[in-house]
Amino acid sequence: MAGSCPFCGHKNMASKTVEYLYRIGDRLMMVTGVPCLECEYCGEQYFEAAVLKRIEADFLAIESETKTPMKTIQVPVESFASL
């Protein structure tokens, strides 16, 4: 993945590792240390297909209970209208 940002056209893309939030319906998984390219201008992030497929496979393994997650956290949920 190289070149300019497909979103804004800026030329500077930086390799980074980030947190990625994977979601299917109301089920979430946070993955740390995920490699990506990030536009230095607009912040849009781009992930290689192999990276996303690996995250999806891990999520499905955890959902089917063939793998135990490294850590589980509780996340409070609020509706903006009720704030």
Secondary structure as GFF3:
##gff-version 3
##sequence-region A 1 83
A	DSSP	beta_strand	13	24	.	.	.	ID=ss1
A	DSSP	beta_strand	27	39	.	.	.	ID=ss2
A	DSSP	beta_strand	45	46	.	.	.	ID=ss3
A	DSSP	alpha_helix	49	63	.	.	.	ID=ss4
A	DSSP	three_ten_helix	80	82	.	.	.	ID=ss5
###
